[in-house]
Amino acid sequence: MKWLNTVLKIKATQHEILDELFELLSLRQTGIKNKIPIILFGREYWDKIINFEYLADLGLISDEHLNLFKYANTASEAWEIIKSSNISD
């Protein structure tokens, strides 16, 4: 299961979390990083930190970029996202 190596867990200060998240999102946008699932735990938390939909409404990011990540509130939800991501070995 090579794809297990593509899981990135970010646990750091709030500044470091955003820095790592935006770096990973940029790599996905540009196609440099393979299509790995980016899962943001705790929708309520992330909605308070950054409003991605508002950024898209302003034209600062494309609507299609909202599909680069998913939200999960439980480990079960995250696992379902990982299983449905069709990552090949």
Order of alpha helices (4+ residues) and beta strands (2+ residues): alpha-beta-alpha-alpha-beta-alpha
